[in-house]
Amino acid sequence: MPEASPPWTGMGRDVDLALVLAQERPTGPTADEVRKRLRSHIGLLVDSAEEYAKGLADSRARDIAIATVEHAHGLLRDQDGDPAAMLRLLGKAVHHLMRYASQVQRRCTQ
């Protein structure tokens, strides 16, 4: 049975929300929940993103994409730090991983 595609719209909303919360209110239950969801999104996306990164022909682009994926792995391990910075970092990581993972999905549907 084929794997369900990631919930792109919800992920995108969480990215946007993380960036707003980082600016306006980076602590509290809502921000904590968004950080938790973003980590979950990273977990869903990271394998596909890594597949995309490793398949890039251009060595510079491949190196950048692989470093981005490795950074996302690091964010999963790092639970501490400035709450606003973590919201931004997690949000941006999900944004990039979504782009990479969508390329893999696009290839599979062609």
N, C-alpha and C positions, 0 to 999 in steps of 0.2 A: 504494500500500500504506500503511495507516495506521501512524503512528508508535507504537512501543511505549510504554506508560505507564512513567513513572519507577519505579525500584525503591523504592517508599515505605518498606517495612520496613527495608531496609538503610540508607536515609538516616536514618531515625529512630534506628536503633541507633548510627549514627555521631555524631549529635547528642548522644545520651546519653553515649556514650563520650568525646566531646570535653569535655563538662562535668565528667566524673569525672577525666579526665586533667589538665584545667586545675587542678583542686584537688590531685590526688595526685602527678602526675608529668608536667609539661608539656613535658619535653624527652626526647630519645632517639628511637630508630627508630620505635617505636609511635606516639608523638605526631606525628612527622613524617609518617608514612603517613596518619594520620587527617586532618591538615591538608590533605594532598594530595587525599584523597578528598572532603573537604568543598568544596574549591575546584572539583573536578570536578562535584559535585552542584550547586553554584551555577551553573556553566556550563550544566548541563542544565535548570535550572529558571527561569533569569532571564528568558528571552523570554516564557514563559507568564505568569510573575508580572507582568511589565511590561504585558502585554496586559490582565490583570485590573485592575491598578492604573489604567491609563488609561481603563478602561471604567466605573469607579465614578462614580455619579451625585453623591454627596455630595462637595462640593469639599474639605472638611477631611479626610475619609477618603482621598480620592484623593491629596491632597498628602502625607499620611503614607505611604501605600503607595508612591508614586513615590519619595519620599525613601529609603525602605527599599530599594527596588530599586537606586537610585543608590549607596547605601552598599555594597550587595553587589558592584556593579561595582567600586567602589573597593577592596574587600577582595581582589578578584582581582589587582589591580595591586600591592597592598602585600604584600611578602614578608618584611618586617622587623618588628621590634617585640618586645614582651614575649611569649614563647611561650604563657604561660597566658592572657593577654589575647586573643591571636590565636585560640586554641582556642575561647574563649568567644564572641568576635565571629563567627567562622565558623560555629560551631554555632547560634547564635541567628539568624544570617542564613539558614541553610539551613532552620531551623524556620519562619521567617516566609515564605520563598519557597515552601516546601511547602504552606503554608496557601493562599497566593495561587494557586499553580499547580493545586492540587486543585479550586479553584472553577472555573477555566477548563475542566478536564477534566469536572467535574460538569455544566457547561452543555452541553458537547458530547455527553454521553450522554443528555441529557433529550430 
